[in-house]
Amino acid sequence: MKKVYNSFDEINYELKRLDLERKIAWEELKGLKGDVKEDLQPLNWVQTALSYTAKIGSFVMFKKFMK
């Protein structure tokens, strides 16, 4: 899509807006990198495994009590 600019002020405004959008996207990517890095730490794996084990264990115990 072509955009027609009527003045240099419009061009400068558009360039500043696009630069700010690029900077915002870059900061969002940095945040996501930190989140992924945190999620991949071994301690988080252990916590997740323990959580699933507890859920499955409680389900198995519930089934045994119902029999």
N, C-alpha and C positions, 0 to 999 in steps of 0.2 A: 504494500500500500504506500503510495507516494503522498508525502505531505508537502504542502506549499507554504513556505515561510514568507512573510511580508516584510520582515526587518531582521537586522542582526540581533536585536534584543530577543526576539523569539527563538533564534538559533541558540544563543547563549543560554537562555532559560532551559531549552530542551537538553542541551549538553550538560548543564548542572543537574537537572533532574535525573538524567540517565546515569551520571556519575554517582549520585546519591543512591540510586537503585542498585548499582553494581556494588557499592560499599556495604549496603544493607545485606545483599545476598552473600557477600564474602563473610560478614560477621555471623550470619546464620549458619554457613558451612563450618565455621570455626566451632560454633556451639555444638553442632551435630558431631563433629570430630571428637569433642570432649565426651559427649554422651556415649558414643560407640566405644571409645577407649575405656570408659568406666564400666560399661556393660560387659566387656570382654575380660575383665579382671577375674582371676581364678576364684577369689572370695565370693563374687556374685554367682559363679557357677555352683559353688558349694551351697550357698543359700537357696538357690533355685532347686537344686537336687533335694535338699532337705525338705523344702516346702512340698514338692511333689510326693516325696516318700511319706510325709506325714498325712497327706490327703489320701493316698492309696492305703496306707496302714489303717487309718480310721475307717475307711470304707470296708476293708477286709474284716476288721473287728466288729463292725456293725452287722455284716453278713453272718458272722459266727454267732453273735448274740441272738439274731433272728431265727436261727435254726433250732 
